[in-house]
């Protein structure tokens, strides 16, 4: 009988390979990948072939809050040698535009500018804006 147990397992991906996988994930509202947006806070590649990722979103009210972490886990899990990926959403420290790469700032034409508020990025109106809009209709 022949032993079919693999004699060596695939080597673990390095940090750069994990980052490149994460760079394939985009927020559908923003034309920049989530790594360059600065949404990834921590990546840990464990000896047991699991990867732990801590990330945040631009706002807790992000309409794709459930989708993006699943996409991150899926892309990273496609890498050779990865057994499991755990993605945790964290809210501290809060995300700011300072976490964005220079490339992301250029893409969003924000070099030296001001990041739009989440309400502007996601067309979320505040109670004051809704009241003002209702007043104009009457």
N, C-alpha and C positions, 0 to 999 in steps of 0.2 A: 504494500500500500504506500502511495506517495504522499508525503506531507505537503499540503498546499498552503500552509501558514506562511505568510510573507516573512522573509528573513530580515528585511529592513523596511521601516516605514518611511513614507515621504518626509523629507525635511520640512520643518516648520517654515512658513513664509517669514521674511524679515519685515521690519517696520515699514520700509518703503513700499513693499508689495501690498501691505494692508492699506496704506494711504492711497495708493493708486486705485485699489478696488473701491475705496470710499469715494474717490473723486468721480466715480461713475454715477453717483447719486446726486440728483438735483432737486431743489425745492421747485415745484412746478410754477410758483409765482415769481421766482427770481432766476435769471439766466446765469447763475454761478453755482458750481458744485458746492456741496455742504462742507467739504474740508476747507476750501478756500474762503468760504463764508465765516469760518472760525467756529463752527458748531461742534467740532470734535474736541473734547477736553482732555481725554486720556485714552491711550491704547495700551493694553497689556497682553503680551503673547506669553501664554503659560506653557510649561513643560509638558502638560498633558494634552497638548494640541488644541486647547480651547483659547479663545480670544475674548477678553473683556473690553468693552468700549463704553466710555461715558461721553455723552453728548447732550447738547441742549438744542433749543429751537429759538428762533428770533423773538418769539412771543409765546407765552403759555396758551394763548388763544389760537395758535396756528391751526388752520383748517386741515392740515395734513399731519397732525401730531401723531396719529397712529400709524400712518403709512411710511414715513421716512425711516424710523428705527427698523422696521421690518425689511425695507429695501437695503439698508446698511448691512444688516445681518446676512441677508441673502447674497449680496455681492462678496462679502468677505468669506462666507462659507464656501463659495465657489473655488477659492484658492486651494491648491494642492496641499495636503497635509493637515488641513483644518478639520477638526472633529465637531466643534460646536462654537457658536458665537453668542455672547450675551451682551445685549445693548441696554444700557440704563440711561433714562432721561434724568438729567439733573437741572436744577434751576438756579443754583448758586455755584459760582458767581453768575450773575445775570449777564446775558450776552450783550455786547456793545459792538459798535462798528470798529472799534480798536482791534478786535480779534480777527478782522478780515485781512487777507493777504493783500499786498499791493496790487497784484493782478486783479483780484476781485474788485477792489476800489476803482481801478481803471475801467473794468468792464461795465461797472454800474455808473461810470462817469461821476465818481464821487471823490476823486483825488482832491483833497483839500476842502471838500464840500461837507454837507451835512446829510447823514443817513436819513431817508424818509422815515417817519414814524410807522410802526406796524400797521396802524389804521390805513395809512396811505398805500403801503405795499399790498395789503389784502382787501382794500376797499371796505374796511370796517368803519362804520360811522359811530361816533361817540353819542351819548344822549343829547349833548348840546347841539351837535351837528344835525341830529334827527329832528330836534325841536325847531331849529332854524330852517331846515328844509320844509317842514310842515307849515311854518309860518309863511313862507314864500308862496306856497300853493293856495293859501286862503286869501 
